[in-house]
Amino acid sequence: MSDVFRKSFEVRWDDVDLNGHLRSTRYLEYASTTRHGYLTTAGWGVPALMKSGITVVLLAEEVRYLHEVFLAQNVEVTCEIVGLTPDASRWRVRQVVLREDRKEAAVIRSEGAWMDVHKRKITTPPAGLREFLESSRSDDYELIKSGTS
């Protein structure tokens, strides 16, 4: 397992609901921004993906809310690869939203795939991206059966 990718966020006024809690949609936005940062740090940001003729497609997301997060608190969001198909065309990511006290505020599980932007079909990632994904597997990584997510 490699180091877990992490990104920090400060909860702003427009991030909270009427109760002063972090809005449910913001958890997903923080997770998406963290996934993008994870890929960008490895040299696979949007311009590199588009140059390779692929893009990311999200197939499913599940959020488990565990502890409240409030206005002006800082959170850290992790990103780990917990599954790939044998050809790495489909992937699973687990992300944890950690509060300042290190309690897990939420756990987000996402499933996605790589899509050829011209054929509009699921495809395998370029070799360099595949190597990056395979090198950053979590300790509890599981192989995904081909054709399933």
ABEGO torsion letter per residue (X at the ends): XBBBBBBBBBBBAAABBAAGBBBAAAAAAAAAAAAAAAAAAAGABAAAAAAAGBBBBBABBBBBBABBBBBGBBBBBBBBBABBBAAGABBBBBBBBBBAAGBBABBBBBBBBBBBAAAGBBBBBBAAAAAAAAAABBAABBBBBBGBX
